[in-house]
Amino acid sequence: MTECAYHPQILRARRACGLLLFMLLFLSPAVCDNGAVAASAPAASDIQNKAQPAMTPPVVTFEPMTFSDLAGWSEDDHLAAWKAFLASCKPVLRAGVRPAKHDSAGSPQALIDVCERAVAMSKAKSVRTRSEARQFFETNFRPHRISGGDAEGLLTGYYEPLIKGSRIPDKTYKVPIYRRPPDLVNVVAESERGAKSGSLTHQRKTAKGLEPYLTRADIEQGGLEGQGLELMYLKDPVDVFFMQVQGSGRIQLPSGEKVRVTYDGKNGHPYTSVGRVLIDEGQMTADEMSLKSLKKWLKTDKDRAKPVLWKNKSYVFFKELSGTEANAPMGVGCIPLQAGRSLAIDTTYYPIGTPIFVDAPKITHATKSGGFRRLMVAHDVGSAIKGTERGDIYFGSGDDAGRLAGVTKQPGHLYALLPIDGGAENSFFPDPKTASSGL
């Protein structure tokens, strides 16, 4: 990969991106639906999306608060939050695209201005302590609560899996994960896919025009063979499925080398929850369902698992990361995700790069003190991440992170930090009717 493209990565991916258990049971993925727009793919505006339109989101308002209103604000590690915010500023400034805002607003570039200030302060090394980082946020932002949207929020979690595989097929590793096909085009901007439930987000470009892409069943029965699209090989379709659920991951090769792959598009078909299918068919009760039991059920009898997996027509494509990009999993705009500080959100309401204070006291398994109250940054998106008070917490890489993500499904609230200079706090957030998410 020669340059860092603008992409939501539904580690998510995203996308699902690790709603993990919750997503597998009832929803569509978060990160598995995050991903890059290939340089050769036409822009979303160049292609008419003929799928059914998404429902109009509710009109919401953002009500100003004070930092003293945020429970746990003073106890947070603001320096860790500063580093997460700074990580998103570089892609925001590089993209040179203004955040979405109300049609009636002027043109204040509040977030970009704050990002420029943050980068300058970083170069001057003027933010080195928690107190200095806290002062930065309190000087440049004002917290807001959202009204008119969800009555109660929901927080879930995602992570980056580590799976064994090989670059070449052998008797152990024989099921491929595929690169993005050259005839795959985006019909919806990648950052907006989370708002397009039921729509075809990608299609196949043919001489006669656009048509639906191959389904999971088509692909797993050889629909892409002979095109040289095989990227890596895993043990079985179940491993491929769980890699796609997260939208990215690390693959440990037989030599011991670990390589990082990430989302690079999908076939465009809506995600169907495999866990929900098993429950509806009476194969398992909701109480019996867990990530562990789902994996066991799918792996115990692969012939039995195949038709169940095929009911999920969605299929994710990958690319291998190299250089500095391979150092960490990436979110929107190639923002390096940071465990416990990166949040996947609905860009209908929160532009990427927005600092968001999460108040979820019932998430007691993720912190030593109990409860989850901290400043995070909007780094990612996901198909299951819809609504004003909906967030997906990135927990990191590996099995420990997976265990945390797998049990995260608790209520909570999101409080947006809006830039205060230039009166931008009244114009920074998009009107859901006209929102165009992006950097």
C-alpha positions as CSV (number, residue, x, y, z in Angstrom):
1,M,0.0,0.0,0.0
2,T,1.6,3.3,-1.1
3,E,-0.5,5.7,0.8
4,C,-2.9,5.8,3.7
5,A,-6.4,6.0,2.2
6,Y,-9.4,7.3,4.0
7,H,-11.1,4.3,5.5
8,P,-13.0,3.1,8.5
9,Q,-11.4,0.0,9.4
10,I,-15.1,-2.1,11.5
11,L,-11.8,-3.4,12.8
12,R,-15.2,-3.3,13.0
13,A,-13.4,-3.8,11.8
14,R,-15.7,-3.3,12.4
15,R,-17.1,-3.3,12.1
16,A,-18.9,-7.1,13.4
17,C,-16.5,-5.1,14.5
18,G,-16.5,-6.5,17.6
19,L,-19.7,-6.0,19.1
20,L,-18.6,-9.5,19.4
21,L,-21.2,-11.4,21.3
22,F,-23.9,-8.8,21.1
23,M,-23.4,-8.3,17.4
24,L,-23.0,-12.0,16.6
25,L,-26.3,-12.7,18.3
26,F,-28.5,-9.9,17.2
27,L,-27.0,-7.3,14.9
28,S,-24.8,-6.5,11.9
29,P,-21.1,-6.0,12.2
30,A,-19.3,-2.9,13.3
31,V,-15.9,-3.3,12.0
32,C,-16.3,-5.9,9.5
33,D,-18.1,-3.3,7.7
34,N,-15.3,-0.7,8.0
35,G,-12.9,-0.3,5.2
36,A,-10.9,1.5,2.6
37,V,-12.0,2.9,-0.7
38,A,-9.6,1.5,-3.4
39,A,-7.9,4.1,-5.5
40,S,-9.5,2.7,-8.6
41,A,-13.0,2.6,-7.2
42,P,-15.3,5.4,-8.4
43,A,-16.4,7.9,-5.7
44,A,-19.8,7.4,-4.1
45,S,-21.1,10.5,-5.7
46,D,-20.2,9.1,-9.1
47,I,-22.4,6.1,-8.8
48,Q,-26.1,6.0,-8.2
49,N,-27.1,3.8,-5.3
50,K,-30.4,2.2,-6.4
51,A,-30.9,0.4,-3.1
52,Q,-33.7,1.4,-0.7
53,P,-33.1,4.7,1.1
54,A,-32.2,4.7,4.8
55,M,-34.6,6.0,7.3
56,T,-34.2,9.7,8.2
57,P,-32.5,10.0,11.6
58,P,-34.1,12.0,14.4
59,V,-33.4,15.7,14.7
60,V,-31.2,16.3,17.7
61,T,-29.7,19.2,19.6
62,F,-26.5,19.5,21.6
63,E,-27.0,21.2,25.0
64,P,-23.9,22.8,26.6
65,M,-22.6,21.5,30.0
66,T,-19.6,22.2,32.2
67,F,-16.7,19.8,32.8
68,S,-17.7,19.6,36.4
69,D,-21.0,18.0,35.2
70,L,-19.0,15.0,33.8
71,A,-18.8,12.3,36.5
72,G,-15.2,11.0,36.6
73,W,-13.7,13.8,34.4
74,S,-11.1,14.9,37.0
75,E,-10.0,11.3,37.6
76,D,-9.4,10.5,34.0
77,D,-6.0,10.1,32.3
78,H,-6.2,13.2,30.1
79,L,-2.7,12.6,28.7
80,A,-3.8,9.3,27.2
81,A,-6.8,11.0,25.7
82,W,-4.6,13.8,24.3
83,K,-2.4,11.2,22.5
84,A,-5.6,9.7,21.0
85,F,-6.8,13.1,19.9
86,L,-3.5,14.0,18.4
87,A,-3.4,10.7,16.5
88,S,-6.7,11.7,14.8
89,C,-5.5,15.2,14.1
90,K,-2.8,14.3,11.6
91,P,-5.3,12.4,9.2
92,V,-7.8,15.2,9.7
93,L,-5.3,17.8,8.6
94,R,-3.9,15.7,5.8
95,A,-7.3,15.0,4.3
96,G,-8.0,18.8,4.1
97,V,-11.8,18.2,4.1
98,R,-14.0,20.2,6.4
99,P,-16.2,18.5,9.0
100,A,-19.9,18.3,8.2
101,K,-22.0,21.0,9.7
102,H,-25.5,22.6,9.5
103,D,-26.4,24.2,6.2
104,S,-27.1,27.4,7.9
105,A,-23.7,27.6,9.6
106,G,-20.8,29.7,8.4
107,S,-17.5,28.3,7.6
108,P,-15.6,28.1,10.9
109,Q,-13.0,25.4,10.8
110,A,-13.2,24.8,14.5
111,L,-12.0,21.2,14.7
112,I,-9.2,21.8,12.1
113,D,-8.1,24.9,14.0
114,V,-7.9,22.9,17.3
115,C,-6.0,20.1,15.5
116,E,-3.5,22.6,14.1
117,R,-3.0,24.0,17.6
118,A,-2.6,20.5,19.0
119,V,0.0,19.5,16.4
120,A,1.9,22.7,17.1
121,M,1.8,22.1,20.8
122,S,3.0,18.5,20.3
123,K,6.0,19.8,18.3
124,A,6.8,22.3,21.0
125,K,6.4,19.5,23.6
126,S,4.1,21.8,25.6
127,V,1.7,19.0,26.6
128,R,3.6,16.4,28.7
129,T,1.6,15.9,31.8
130,R,-2.0,14.9,32.7
131,S,-2.7,18.4,34.0
132,E,-1.4,20.0,30.8
133,A,-3.5,17.7,28.7
134,R,-6.6,18.4,30.8
135,Q,-6.0,22.1,30.4
136,F,-5.8,21.7,26.6
137,F,-9.2,20.0,26.5
138,E,-10.9,22.5,28.9
139,T,-9.4,25.4,27.0
140,N,-10.4,24.3,23.6
141,F,-13.6,22.3,24.1
142,R,-16.9,22.4,25.9
143,P,-18.9,19.3,26.7
144,H,-22.4,18.8,25.4
145,R,-25.2,16.4,26.1
146,I,-27.4,15.3,23.2
147,S,-31.1,15.5,23.3
148,G,-33.8,14.3,21.0
149,G,-32.1,11.0,20.2
150,D,-31.7,7.7,22.0
151,A,-33.2,7.7,25.5
152,E,-30.4,5.4,26.8
153,G,-27.1,4.6,25.2
154,L,-25.4,1.3,24.5
155,L,-21.7,0.5,24.6
156,T,-20.2,-2.6,23.1
157,G,-16.6,-3.6,22.3
158,Y,-14.4,-4.9,19.5
159,Y,-10.8,-6.1,19.2
160,E,-8.2,-7.3,16.8
161,P,-7.9,-11.1,16.6
162,L,-4.7,-13.2,16.2
163,I,-5.3,-16.2,13.9
164,K,-2.8,-18.8,12.5
165,G,-2.5,-18.9,8.7
166,S,-0.1,-19.2,5.8
167,R,0.8,-17.3,2.6
168,I,0.6,-20.5,0.6
169,P,-2.1,-23.3,0.8
170,D,-1.2,-26.6,2.4
171,K,-3.1,-29.4,4.2
172,T,-3.6,-27.3,7.3
173,Y,-4.3,-23.9,5.8
174,K,-6.4,-24.1,2.7
175,V,-9.3,-21.6,3.0
176,P,-8.3,-18.2,1.4
177,I,-9.1,-14.7,2.5
178,Y,-9.3,-12.6,-0.6
179,R,-8.0,-9.2,-1.8
180,R,-10.4,-6.7,-3.1
181,P,-11.5,-7.6,-6.6
182,P,-10.8,-5.0,-9.3
183,D,-14.5,-5.0,-10.4
184,L,-15.8,-4.1,-7.0
185,V,-17.1,-0.5,-6.6
186,N,-18.5,1.5,-3.7
187,V,-22.0,2.8,-4.2
188,V,-22.0,4.3,-0.7
189,A,-19.2,6.3,0.9
190,E,-17.4,3.9,3.3
191,S,-17.9,6.2,6.3
192,E,-21.7,6.2,5.6
193,R,-22.2,2.5,5.3
194,G,-23.3,2.3,9.0
195,A,-26.4,4.4,8.1
196,K,-27.4,2.2,5.1
197,S,-29.1,-0.7,6.7
198,G,-30.5,-3.1,4.1
199,S,-28.8,-1.3,1.2
200,L,-26.2,-2.7,-1.2
201,T,-23.1,-0.7,-0.3
202,H,-20.9,-2.2,-3.0
203,Q,-21.6,-3.7,-6.4
204,R,-19.9,-5.3,-9.4
205,K,-19.0,-3.1,-12.4
206,T,-19.8,-4.9,-15.6
207,A,-20.0,-3.8,-19.3
208,K,-23.8,-3.6,-18.8
209,G,-23.5,-1.5,-15.7
210,L,-23.7,-2.3,-12.0
211,E,-25.0,-5.6,-10.5
212,P,-25.0,-7.2,-7.1
213,Y,-21.7,-8.9,-6.2
214,L,-21.2,-12.6,-5.5
215,T,-22.6,-13.7,-2.1
216,R,-20.6,-15.6,0.6
217,A,-21.9,-18.9,-0.8
218,D,-20.9,-18.0,-4.3
219,I,-17.4,-17.0,-3.2
220,E,-16.8,-20.0,-0.9
221,Q,-17.9,-22.3,-3.8
222,G,-15.1,-20.9,-6.0
223,G,-16.6,-17.8,-7.5
224,L,-13.3,-15.9,-7.3
225,E,-10.9,-18.7,-8.1
226,G,-8.4,-18.2,-10.9
227,Q,-8.1,-14.5,-10.5
228,G,-5.0,-14.4,-8.2
229,L,-6.9,-12.7,-5.4
230,E,-5.9,-15.1,-2.6
231,L,-4.1,-13.0,0.1
232,M,-3.6,-15.6,2.9
233,Y,-4.9,-19.0,3.8
234,L,-6.6,-19.9,7.1
235,K,-7.6,-23.3,8.6
236,D,-11.4,-23.2,7.8
237,P,-14.3,-21.0,6.8
238,V,-15.1,-20.3,10.5
239,D,-11.7,-18.7,11.1
240,V,-12.3,-16.6,7.9
241,F,-15.7,-15.6,9.2
242,F,-14.4,-14.4,12.6
243,M,-11.7,-12.5,10.9
244,Q,-14.3,-10.8,8.8
245,V,-16.5,-10.1,11.8
246,Q,-13.7,-8.0,13.3
247,G,-12.7,-6.5,10.0
248,S,-9.0,-6.9,10.6
249,G,-6.5,-8.9,12.5
250,R,-3.1,-10.3,12.7
251,I,-2.1,-13.6,11.1
252,Q,0.6,-15.7,12.6
253,L,2.5,-17.5,9.8
254,P,4.2,-20.9,10.2
255,S,7.6,-19.1,10.6
256,G,6.3,-17.3,13.6
257,E,6.1,-14.0,11.8
258,K,2.9,-12.0,12.4
259,V,1.4,-9.9,9.7
260,R,-1.5,-7.4,9.9
261,V,-4.4,-7.4,7.5
262,T,-7.3,-5.0,7.4
263,Y,-10.6,-4.4,5.7
264,D,-10.5,-3.4,2.0
265,G,-14.1,-3.5,1.0
266,K,-17.0,-6.0,1.1
267,N,-19.3,-7.6,-1.4
268,G,-22.0,-5.1,-0.4
269,H,-24.7,-7.5,0.8
270,P,-26.3,-6.7,4.2
271,Y,-24.9,-8.6,7.2
272,T,-27.0,-11.4,8.8
273,S,-26.3,-12.5,12.3
274,V,-25.2,-16.1,12.4
275,G,-25.9,-16.3,16.2
276,R,-29.4,-15.0,15.6
277,V,-30.0,-17.7,12.9
278,L,-29.1,-20.5,15.3
279,I,-31.4,-19.1,18.0
280,D,-34.3,-18.7,15.5
281,E,-33.8,-22.2,14.2
282,G,-33.8,-23.7,17.8
283,Q,-30.2,-24.9,17.6
284,M,-29.3,-22.9,20.7
285,T,-31.1,-20.7,23.2
286,A,-30.2,-17.1,23.8
287,D,-29.0,-18.0,27.3
288,E,-26.7,-20.7,25.8
289,M,-25.3,-18.4,23.1
290,S,-21.8,-17.1,23.7
291,L,-18.8,-16.4,21.6
292,K,-17.3,-19.7,22.9
293,S,-20.4,-21.8,22.3
294,L,-20.9,-20.2,18.8
295,K,-17.3,-21.1,17.8
296,K,-17.7,-24.6,19.1
297,W,-21.0,-25.2,17.3
298,L,-19.6,-23.9,14.0
299,K,-16.3,-25.9,14.2
300,T,-17.8,-29.2,15.5
301,D,-19.5,-30.0,12.3
302,K,-18.3,-27.9,9.3
303,D,-20.8,-29.4,6.9
304,R,-23.6,-28.4,9.3
305,A,-22.0,-24.9,9.7
306,K,-21.7,-24.2,6.0
307,P,-25.4,-23.5,5.2
308,V,-25.7,-21.4,8.4
309,L,-22.7,-19.2,7.5
310,W,-24.0,-18.9,3.9
311,K,-27.2,-17.3,5.3
312,N,-24.9,-14.3,6.0
313,K,-24.4,-13.1,2.4
314,S,-21.9,-10.4,3.5
315,Y,-18.3,-11.1,2.6
316,V,-15.2,-8.9,3.5
317,F,-12.0,-8.5,1.5
318,F,-8.6,-7.7,3.0
319,K,-5.3,-6.1,2.3
320,E,-1.9,-6.6,4.0
321,L,-0.5,-3.6,5.8
322,S,3.2,-2.8,5.7
323,G,5.6,-0.2,7.1
324,T,4.4,2.1,9.8
325,E,0.8,1.2,8.9
326,A,1.4,-2.3,10.1
327,N,2.3,-1.1,13.6
328,A,-1.3,-0.8,14.7
329,P,-4.8,-1.5,13.5
330,M,-6.3,1.4,11.6
331,G,-9.6,3.3,11.9
332,V,-11.1,5.9,9.7
333,G,-8.5,7.9,7.7
334,C,-5.8,5.4,8.8
335,I,-6.0,6.7,12.4
336,P,-4.1,4.2,14.5
337,L,-6.5,2.7,17.0
338,Q,-5.6,3.0,20.7
339,A,-7.0,0.5,23.2
340,G,-9.5,2.0,25.6
341,R,-9.4,5.4,23.8
342,S,-10.6,4.7,20.3
343,L,-14.4,4.7,19.8
344,A,-16.5,3.7,16.8
345,I,-19.5,6.0,16.5
346,D,-22.3,7.0,14.1
347,T,-20.9,9.8,11.9
348,T,-24.5,11.0,11.3
349,Y,-24.0,12.8,14.6
350,Y,-20.3,12.8,15.4
351,P,-17.6,13.8,12.9
352,I,-14.4,11.7,13.0
353,G,-11.9,13.2,15.4
354,T,-14.5,14.4,17.9
355,P,-13.5,13.9,21.5
356,I,-16.3,12.1,23.3
357,F,-16.6,11.5,27.1
358,V,-18.1,8.0,27.8
359,D,-20.0,7.5,31.0
360,A,-20.7,3.8,31.5
361,P,-20.6,2.9,35.2
362,K,-21.9,-0.6,34.5
363,I,-18.8,-1.6,32.5
364,T,-17.0,-2.9,35.5
365,H,-14.8,-5.5,33.8
366,A,-12.6,-3.1,31.9
367,T,-11.0,-1.0,34.6
368,K,-9.4,-1.6,37.9
369,S,-11.5,1.0,39.7
370,G,-14.8,-0.3,38.3
371,G,-17.0,1.6,35.9
372,F,-15.9,3.1,32.6
373,R,-15.7,6.9,32.6
374,R,-13.2,8.4,30.3
375,L,-12.5,10.7,27.4
376,M,-12.3,8.8,24.1
377,V,-12.0,10.0,20.4
378,A,-14.2,9.1,17.4
379,H,-11.8,7.0,15.4
380,D,-14.0,4.5,13.7
381,V,-17.4,3.6,12.4
382,G,-19.5,0.4,12.0
383,S,-22.7,-0.9,10.5
384,A,-24.2,-1.8,13.9
385,I,-23.2,1.5,15.4
386,K,-26.3,3.6,14.8
387,G,-27.8,6.3,17.0
388,T,-26.8,9.3,19.1
389,E,-25.7,7.3,22.1
390,R,-24.2,4.3,20.5
391,G,-20.5,3.5,20.8
392,D,-18.1,0.6,20.2
393,I,-15.0,0.5,22.4
394,Y,-11.8,-0.7,20.9
395,F,-10.1,-3.0,23.5
396,G,-6.9,-3.9,21.7
397,S,-5.3,-7.0,20.1
398,G,-5.3,-10.6,21.1
399,D,-7.3,-13.0,23.3
400,D,-7.4,-10.9,26.4
401,A,-8.9,-8.0,24.5
402,G,-11.3,-10.4,22.9
403,R,-12.5,-11.5,26.3
404,L,-13.2,-7.9,27.3
405,A,-14.9,-7.1,24.1
406,G,-17.0,-10.3,24.2
407,V,-18.7,-9.3,27.5
408,T,-19.2,-5.6,26.8
409,K,-22.9,-4.8,26.3
410,Q,-23.8,-2.2,28.9
411,P,-25.8,1.0,28.9
412,G,-24.1,4.4,29.0
413,H,-24.0,7.9,27.8
414,L,-21.9,9.9,25.3
415,Y,-21.0,13.5,25.8
416,A,-19.4,15.3,22.9
417,L,-16.7,17.9,23.3
418,L,-17.3,20.6,20.8
419,P,-14.6,23.3,19.9
420,I,-15.5,26.6,21.6
421,D,-13.6,29.1,19.5
422,G,-15.3,31.1,16.8
423,G,-18.8,30.2,17.9
424,A,-18.3,26.8,16.3
425,E,-20.0,24.8,19.0
426,N,-23.3,25.7,17.4
427,S,-22.3,24.8,13.9
428,F,-19.9,21.9,14.2
429,F,-22.3,19.0,14.2
430,P,-24.2,18.0,11.1
431,D,-27.9,18.2,10.5
432,P,-28.9,14.4,10.1
433,K,-31.0,15.3,7.0
434,T,-28.0,16.7,5.1
435,A,-25.1,15.1,6.9
436,S,-22.2,14.1,4.8
437,S,-19.8,12.3,7.1
438,G,-16.1,12.2,6.5
439,L,-13.0,14.2,7.6
